[in-house]
Amino acid sequence: FSDIKVEKVKEAIRKCQPSFYGFITAQELGQQRKRCIKISTGSKQFDAILQGGFQTCSISEVFGEY
């Protein structure tokens, strides 16, 4: 699609769902993801499983035996 056509689609979506503000392009998403960081759990082994720790900008769920 051309940039003009993409903007028309985005505007149509905003008109149909005015409360839906989360519509962004893949390029914008890529820029947002670059700002996300990893937060260490304090455990080297657990951080290795998580590939560096818990990532911001996401939801993480952990379960299992304690």
C-alpha positions, -999 to +999 in steps of 0.1 A: +000+000+000+010+036-005+015+059+025-017+078+015-037+046+014-023+034+048-033+067+064-068+064+049-071+029+064-058+041+098-083+070+097-112+047+088-103+024+118-102+054+141-137+064+130-150+029+135-134+024+168-126+057+184-115+041+217-089+019+199-057+040+200-033+011+197-032+009+159+004+015+148+026+004+119+052-024+121+079+003+118+065+022+148+063-011+168+099-018+160+109+016+173+089+010+205+105-025+210+140-010+208+132+010+240+123-022+260+149-035+285+155-067+304+152-068+342+173-093+360+157-118+384+188-121+405+193-157+394+219-163+366+202-196+357+167-181+356+180-151+336+196-175+311+162-193+306+145-159+301+173-148+278+185-120+300+156-115+325+121-102+324+114-079+295+096-046+299+069-038+274+054-073+278+035-095+302+053-125+317+038-155+334+057-180+355+043-212+369+054-245+383+063-261+416+078-239+443 
